[in-house]
Amino acid sequence: MWIAVPALILLASWVLLLRGVEPMPTWFYVFAWYPTLFLFDAIACRRGRNDHLLADRPLALSLFLWSAPIWLFFEAVNLRLSNWYYVYLPRAPAERWAGIVLSFATVVPAVVLAERLVGALGLARAWRTRPIALGVRDPARLMWVGWATLAAVLVFPRWLYPLTWGAMLLAADPVVYRRRPEWSLIADLERGEWGRVARLMLGGVLIGGIWEGYNFVSRAKWIYTVPLLEHLKWFEMPPLGFVGFPFFALEAWAMYHALAAWGLAVPAASPPLSHHPDDGGGWKGMKGDEKPASRRASLLVYVSVVVLSVATLLGMERWTISSTVPVLRFPAEPTLTSPWTVARMDPAALAARIGVSTDSARRVRDQAQLIVLRGIGTMHADRLIEAHVTSVCRLASQDPVALWRALREAHPTPRPTQAEVRVWVGAAQRACLVV
């Protein structure tokens, strides 16, 4: 049952996606990731003969509820970095925000379940070396190094953006190290216990591949505009970008367990697989400060999380979400609403169906092709047409910088960005075979 049901849901999601049955193309990421998480849990349980993690309701609820705010933190950072943006999200704001939160709620569970799955498959279960004397005498200093690194990223985003995927490990794990060292990744290394770190990093590679694969086939998706790495991509991700997934898994684990160390989340960590009292290093004689946060401090954290999450969602609406699901309206043919369908139609057949001339139908078809190209959407397509860019092949002949300036002069809004226009022109050139 634990394997069969999620497997059937995942299969049905793929079938509906491939057939283009709405709302699956828009909601595929959500419908695919949740059964994938249950499959991870079921396989790990069967291979490791453990209990189902997602059957532990307090832990599962904690993982899902804290996951969205944790990822929204990185969305807030991206408001400065502009390394990715979203296209074809649901039109209704309530549905759009629900989709965003439900999608982001899968991130931390994926990290935890992937680490568990890797261990159940027998990988990195007892990777042990001599204790490493990292000399972490004052965890607070290391924490400030992490925050200083993140600040440097925000000041120099074009050059330091890769450090985003690691800065929060240094900022969050010292909290865990000080309060609950048995959950700390830094303390693991001081003990010579590499298993959990290795499992998290291997799991990060696994879920990173699935994240990008599901995103690539989804209609509602994110598109990367990473500086200096825009031309070569695997799925939507520049190849070097996959290096960030293992480090993100480490920092997501550390951020979640920092909350757990304060008594605000249910820990997912298990004790180290091996422990010798005479190891030395960070484990010897360490006693964590297990006193939970006070009610006042907890309330302050909860309120801050809600305020910052809502502020980030509002920021995404203005700076990160580029387009929503486009719909075409034809009074003579009200059932023909999908621009993806119109974009594939012959002008003569379209003219007969919507009751216009062939030339008018060709213009409608060209507009639909603009709308469905790399997330351009209705609003941006209308503005391109205002700038006399009336077809994909005309877009292919444009200079991205000049076109972006023309669009910005006519409509001084945050979107599209210059990088976004480069994405459009590059896609148009590939579509029209312009070298």
C-alpha positions as CSV (number, residue, x, y, z in Angstrom):
1,M,0.0,0.0,0.0
2,W,2.8,2.5,0.9
3,I,4.4,1.9,-2.4
4,A,1.4,1.0,-4.7
5,V,-0.7,4.1,-3.9
6,P,2.0,6.8,-4.4
7,A,3.3,5.0,-7.5
8,L,-0.2,5.0,-9.1
9,I,-0.6,8.7,-8.2
10,L,2.7,9.5,-9.8
11,L,1.9,7.4,-12.9
12,A,-1.5,9.2,-13.3
13,S,0.2,12.6,-12.9
14,W,2.6,11.7,-15.8
15,V,-0.2,10.5,-18.0
16,L,-2.3,13.6,-17.4
17,L,0.7,15.8,-18.0
18,L,1.6,14.1,-21.3
19,R,-2.0,14.4,-22.4
20,G,-2.1,18.1,-21.5
21,V,-5.1,17.7,-19.2
22,E,-5.4,20.8,-17.0
23,P,-4.7,21.6,-14.3
24,M,-1.9,19.0,-14.4
25,P,0.6,20.9,-16.6
26,T,0.3,23.8,-14.1
27,W,0.2,21.7,-10.9
28,F,2.4,18.8,-12.0
29,Y,5.3,19.6,-9.7
30,V,3.0,19.4,-6.7
31,F,1.2,16.2,-7.9
32,A,4.6,14.5,-8.7
33,W,6.6,15.5,-5.6
34,Y,4.2,14.4,-2.9
35,P,3.9,10.8,-4.1
36,T,7.7,10.8,-4.7
37,L,8.2,11.6,-1.0
38,F,6.0,8.8,0.0
39,L,7.9,6.4,-2.3
40,F,11.2,7.5,-0.7
41,D,9.7,6.8,2.7
42,A,8.3,3.4,1.6
43,I,11.5,2.2,0.0
44,A,13.7,3.3,2.9
45,C,11.3,1.6,5.3
46,R,11.4,-1.6,3.3
47,R,15.1,-1.7,2.8
48,G,16.0,-0.5,6.3
49,R,13.2,-2.3,8.2
50,N,12.4,0.9,10.0
51,D,9.1,2.7,10.7
52,H,7.7,5.0,8.1
53,L,8.9,8.5,8.8
54,L,5.8,10.1,7.3
55,A,3.7,8.0,9.7
56,D,5.1,10.0,12.6
57,R,2.5,12.7,12.4
58,P,4.2,15.3,14.6
59,L,7.5,14.9,12.7
60,A,5.9,14.9,9.2
61,L,3.8,18.0,10.1
62,S,6.9,19.8,11.4
63,L,8.9,19.0,8.3
64,F,6.2,20.2,5.9
65,L,5.3,23.3,7.9
66,W,8.8,24.6,8.4
67,S,9.9,23.7,4.8
68,A,8.1,26.5,3.1
69,P,9.5,29.3,5.3
70,I,13.0,27.8,5.0
71,W,12.9,27.9,1.2
72,L,11.2,31.3,1.2
73,F,14.3,32.5,3.0
74,F,16.3,31.6,-0.2
75,E,13.5,33.2,-2.3
76,A,14.1,36.4,-0.3
77,V,17.8,36.2,-1.1
78,N,17.0,35.6,-4.8
79,L,15.1,39.0,-4.8
80,R,18.7,40.4,-4.8
81,L,20.4,37.7,-6.8
82,S,17.8,37.3,-9.6
83,N,19.2,33.9,-10.4
84,W,15.8,32.4,-11.3
85,Y,12.3,33.4,-12.1
86,Y,8.9,31.6,-12.4
87,V,6.6,31.3,-15.4
88,Y,3.0,30.1,-16.1
89,L,1.9,30.0,-12.4
90,P,-1.8,30.0,-11.7
91,R,-3.7,33.2,-12.5
92,A,-5.7,33.5,-9.3
93,P,-3.5,34.9,-6.5
94,A,-5.0,32.5,-3.9
95,E,-4.3,29.5,-6.1
96,R,-0.9,30.8,-7.0
97,W,0.2,31.3,-3.4
98,A,-1.3,27.9,-2.4
99,G,0.8,26.3,-5.2
100,I,3.9,28.1,-4.1
101,V,3.5,27.1,-0.5
102,L,2.6,23.5,-1.3
103,S,5.6,23.2,-3.6
104,F,8.1,24.7,-1.1
105,A,6.7,22.5,1.6
106,T,8.3,19.5,-0.1
107,V,11.9,20.8,0.1
108,V,13.0,19.9,3.7
109,P,11.1,16.6,3.7
110,A,12.9,15.7,0.5
111,V,16.3,16.4,2.1
112,V,15.5,14.3,5.2
113,L,13.9,11.4,3.3
114,A,16.7,11.3,0.7
115,E,19.3,11.1,3.5
116,R,17.2,8.2,5.0
117,L,16.9,6.5,1.6
118,V,20.6,6.7,0.9
119,G,21.3,5.1,4.3
120,A,18.7,2.4,3.8
121,L,20.4,1.5,0.5
122,G,23.6,0.8,2.4
123,L,25.5,3.9,1.3
124,A,27.6,5.9,3.7
125,R,26.3,4.1,6.7
126,A,29.6,4.0,8.6
127,W,32.1,6.3,7.0
128,R,34.5,7.0,9.8
129,T,37.9,8.6,10.1
130,R,40.0,9.8,13.0
131,P,38.4,12.7,14.8
132,I,39.2,16.0,13.2
133,A,40.2,18.8,15.5
134,L,38.3,21.7,13.9
135,G,38.8,23.8,17.0
136,V,35.3,25.2,17.2
137,R,35.8,26.8,20.6
138,D,33.3,29.5,20.1
139,P,30.4,28.5,17.8
140,A,29.1,32.0,17.7
141,R,32.2,33.2,15.8
142,L,31.5,30.5,13.1
143,M,27.9,31.6,13.0
144,W,28.9,35.2,12.3
145,V,31.2,34.0,9.5
146,G,28.1,32.4,7.9
147,W,26.1,35.6,8.2
148,A,29.0,37.7,7.0
149,T,29.3,35.4,4.0
150,L,25.7,35.8,3.1
151,A,26.0,39.6,3.5
152,A,28.9,39.6,1.1
153,V,26.8,37.6,-1.4
154,L,24.1,40.3,-1.2
155,V,26.6,43.1,-1.7
156,F,28.4,41.3,-4.7
157,P,25.7,39.0,-6.1
158,R,27.2,38.7,-9.6
159,W,30.4,37.1,-8.4
160,L,29.6,35.6,-5.0
161,Y,26.2,34.0,-5.6
162,P,27.6,30.4,-5.3
163,L,28.4,31.0,-1.7
164,T,24.6,31.2,-1.0
165,W,24.7,27.4,-1.0
166,G,26.8,27.0,2.2
167,A,26.6,30.3,4.0
168,M,23.5,29.2,6.0
169,L,25.3,25.9,7.0
170,L,27.9,28.1,8.8
171,A,25.1,30.3,10.2
172,A,22.8,27.6,11.5
173,D,24.8,24.6,12.5
174,P,26.7,26.4,15.3
175,V,23.3,26.8,17.0
176,V,22.8,23.0,16.7
177,Y,26.5,22.4,17.8
178,R,26.0,24.4,21.0
179,R,22.6,23.2,22.0
180,R,22.3,19.6,20.6
181,P,25.7,18.5,19.4
182,E,24.5,15.0,18.5
183,W,22.5,16.6,15.6
184,S,25.3,18.8,14.4
185,L,27.2,18.2,11.2
186,I,30.2,20.1,12.4
187,A,30.3,17.9,15.5
188,D,30.0,14.9,13.2
189,L,33.2,15.9,11.5
190,E,34.9,16.5,14.8
191,R,34.0,13.0,15.8
192,G,35.2,11.6,12.5
193,E,31.7,10.6,11.6
194,W,31.3,11.4,7.9
195,G,28.2,9.2,7.3
196,R,25.5,11.7,7.8
197,V,27.3,14.4,5.9
198,A,27.9,12.0,3.0
199,R,24.3,10.7,3.0
200,L,23.0,14.3,2.9
201,M,25.2,15.2,0.0
202,L,24.4,12.1,-2.0
203,G,20.7,12.7,-1.3
204,G,21.1,16.3,-2.4
205,V,22.4,15.0,-5.8
206,L,19.5,12.6,-6.0
207,I,16.7,15.1,-5.2
208,G,18.5,17.9,-7.2
209,G,18.2,15.7,-10.3
210,I,14.5,15.0,-9.5
211,W,13.8,18.7,-8.8
212,E,15.2,19.7,-12.1
213,G,13.6,16.8,-14.0
214,Y,10.2,17.5,-12.7
215,N,10.6,21.2,-13.3
216,F,11.8,20.7,-16.9
217,V,8.7,18.8,-18.0
218,S,6.3,21.1,-16.0
219,R,4.6,24.0,-17.7
220,A,4.6,26.1,-14.5
221,K,8.3,26.2,-13.8
222,W,11.4,28.2,-12.8
223,I,14.0,29.3,-15.3
224,Y,17.6,30.1,-14.3
225,T,19.4,33.2,-15.4
226,V,22.6,32.5,-13.5
227,P,25.4,35.1,-14.4
228,L,28.0,33.7,-16.8
229,L,26.2,30.3,-17.0
230,E,23.2,30.9,-19.2
231,H,24.2,29.1,-22.4
232,L,24.7,25.5,-21.5
233,K,22.0,23.8,-19.4
234,W,21.0,20.3,-18.2
235,F,17.3,20.5,-17.9
236,E,17.0,24.2,-16.8
237,M,20.1,24.1,-14.7
238,P,23.7,25.0,-15.8
239,P,25.8,21.9,-15.2
240,L,27.9,23.7,-12.5
241,G,24.7,24.5,-10.7
242,F,24.3,20.8,-9.7
243,V,27.3,21.2,-7.4
244,G,25.1,23.4,-5.2
245,F,22.6,20.7,-4.4
246,P,24.7,18.7,-2.0
247,F,25.6,21.8,-0.1
248,F,22.1,23.0,0.0
249,A,21.1,19.7,1.5
250,L,23.6,20.3,4.3
251,E,22.3,23.8,5.1
252,A,18.6,22.8,4.8
253,W,19.3,20.1,7.4
254,A,21.2,22.6,9.6
255,M,18.5,25.3,9.4
256,Y,15.8,22.8,10.3
257,H,17.7,21.4,13.2
258,A,18.6,24.8,14.5
259,L,14.8,25.3,14.9
260,A,14.6,21.8,16.5
261,A,17.4,22.7,18.9
262,W,15.4,25.7,20.0
263,G,12.4,23.4,20.6
264,L,10.5,24.9,17.6
265,A,10.5,21.9,15.3
266,V,10.5,18.1,15.7
267,P,14.1,16.7,15.1
268,A,14.6,14.3,12.2
269,A,18.2,13.4,13.2
270,S,19.2,10.1,14.7
271,P,22.2,9.7,17.0
272,P,25.6,9.0,15.3
273,L,26.0,5.4,14.2
274,S,29.1,4.9,16.2
275,H,30.3,6.7,19.3
276,H,33.4,6.2,21.4
277,P,33.7,8.3,24.5
278,D,37.4,8.7,24.1
279,D,37.2,10.1,20.6
280,G,38.2,13.6,21.6
281,G,37.3,16.4,19.3
282,G,34.0,18.2,19.5
283,W,32.1,15.3,21.0
284,K,34.3,14.6,24.0
285,G,32.7,16.0,27.1
286,M,30.2,18.1,25.1
287,K,26.9,18.7,26.8
288,G,24.3,20.6,24.8
289,D,22.2,23.3,26.2
290,E,18.8,21.6,25.8
291,K,16.8,24.4,27.3
292,P,14.0,25.2,24.8
293,A,13.2,28.8,23.7
294,S,10.9,30.7,26.0
295,R,7.3,31.3,25.0
296,R,8.0,34.9,24.3
297,A,11.0,34.0,22.1
298,S,9.0,31.3,20.3
299,L,6.1,33.7,19.7
300,L,8.6,36.2,18.3
301,V,10.0,33.6,15.9
302,Y,6.6,32.5,14.7
303,V,5.4,36.0,14.1
304,S,8.7,36.9,12.3
305,V,8.5,33.8,10.1
306,V,4.9,34.7,9.1
307,V,5.7,38.3,8.4
308,L,8.9,37.5,6.4
309,S,7.2,34.8,4.5
310,V,4.3,37.0,3.4
311,A,6.7,39.8,2.6
312,T,8.8,37.4,0.4
313,L,5.7,36.2,-1.4
314,L,4.7,39.8,-2.1
315,G,8.2,40.4,-3.3
316,M,8.0,37.4,-5.6
317,E,4.8,38.7,-7.1
318,R,6.7,41.9,-8.2
319,W,10.2,40.7,-9.0
320,T,10.3,36.9,-9.4
321,I,7.0,35.7,-11.0
322,S,7.2,36.6,-14.7
323,S,4.0,35.2,-16.1
324,T,0.8,33.3,-15.3
325,V,-1.2,30.7,-17.2
326,P,-2.3,32.4,-20.4
327,V,-5.7,32.0,-21.9
328,L,-7.0,33.1,-25.3
329,R,-10.6,34.1,-25.9
330,F,-12.5,33.7,-29.2
331,P,-16.2,34.6,-29.1
332,A,-16.9,32.4,-32.1
333,E,-15.1,29.4,-30.5
334,P,-15.2,29.7,-26.7
335,T,-13.8,26.2,-26.1
336,L,-10.5,27.1,-27.9
337,T,-8.6,28.8,-25.0
338,S,-5.2,27.1,-24.9
339,P,-2.5,29.1,-26.7
340,W,-0.5,25.9,-26.9
341,T,-3.2,24.5,-29.1
342,V,-3.5,27.6,-31.2
343,A,0.3,27.8,-31.6
344,R,0.3,24.5,-33.4
345,M,-2.6,25.1,-35.7
346,D,-2.5,25.8,-39.4
347,P,-3.7,29.4,-40.1
348,A,-6.4,28.2,-42.6
349,A,-7.8,25.7,-40.1
350,L,-7.7,28.3,-37.3
351,A,-9.4,30.9,-39.6
352,A,-12.3,28.5,-40.3
353,R,-12.7,27.7,-36.6
354,I,-12.7,31.2,-35.1
355,G,-14.3,32.9,-38.1
356,V,-11.7,35.3,-39.3
357,S,-9.5,35.8,-42.4
358,T,-6.4,33.6,-42.9
359,D,-4.2,36.6,-42.5
360,S,-5.9,37.5,-39.2
361,A,-5.6,33.9,-38.1
362,R,-1.9,33.9,-38.9
363,R,-1.4,36.9,-36.7
364,V,-3.3,35.2,-33.9
365,R,-1.2,32.0,-34.4
366,D,2.0,34.1,-34.3
367,Q,0.9,35.8,-31.0
368,A,0.1,32.4,-29.5
369,Q,3.6,31.2,-30.4
370,L,5.1,34.2,-28.7
371,I,3.0,33.6,-25.6
372,V,4.1,29.9,-25.2
373,L,7.8,30.6,-25.9
374,R,9.9,30.2,-22.7
375,G,7.3,31.5,-20.4
376,I,6.7,34.9,-22.2
377,G,3.0,34.8,-21.4
378,T,0.2,37.1,-22.4
379,M,1.4,40.4,-20.9
380,H,4.9,40.3,-22.3
381,A,3.7,39.1,-25.7
382,D,1.4,42.1,-25.9
383,R,4.3,44.4,-25.1
384,L,6.5,42.7,-27.6
385,I,3.8,43.2,-30.3
386,E,3.6,46.9,-29.2
387,A,7.3,47.1,-30.0
388,H,6.6,45.6,-33.4
389,V,8.0,42.2,-32.5
390,T,5.0,40.3,-33.8
391,S,6.4,36.8,-34.3
392,V,9.0,34.4,-32.9
393,C,11.2,34.8,-35.9
394,R,11.1,38.6,-35.5
395,L,12.1,38.1,-31.9
396,A,15.0,36.0,-33.0
397,S,16.4,38.9,-35.0
398,Q,16.4,41.3,-32.1
399,D,19.4,42.5,-30.0
400,P,18.5,41.5,-26.4
401,V,19.9,44.7,-24.8
402,A,18.2,47.1,-27.3
403,L,14.9,45.2,-27.0
404,W,15.0,45.2,-23.2
405,R,15.6,49.0,-23.2
406,A,12.7,49.5,-25.6
407,L,10.4,47.5,-23.4
408,R,11.6,49.2,-20.3
409,E,11.1,52.6,-21.8
410,A,7.5,51.8,-22.8
411,H,6.7,50.1,-19.5
412,P,9.0,50.9,-16.6
413,T,8.3,47.8,-14.6
414,P,10.6,45.3,-12.9
415,R,9.8,42.6,-15.5
416,P,11.1,41.6,-17.9
417,T,14.7,41.7,-16.8
418,Q,17.6,42.0,-19.3
419,A,18.5,38.4,-18.6
420,E,14.9,37.3,-19.2
421,V,14.9,39.0,-22.6
422,R,18.2,37.2,-23.4
423,V,16.4,33.9,-22.6
424,W,13.5,34.8,-25.0
425,V,15.8,35.8,-27.9
426,G,17.9,32.7,-27.5
427,A,14.8,30.5,-27.5
428,A,13.5,32.3,-30.6
429,Q,16.8,31.9,-32.4
430,R,16.7,28.1,-31.7
431,A,13.1,27.9,-32.8
432,C,13.8,29.8,-36.1
433,L,17.2,28.1,-36.7
434,V,18.9,31.5,-36.6
435,V,22.6,31.1,-36.0
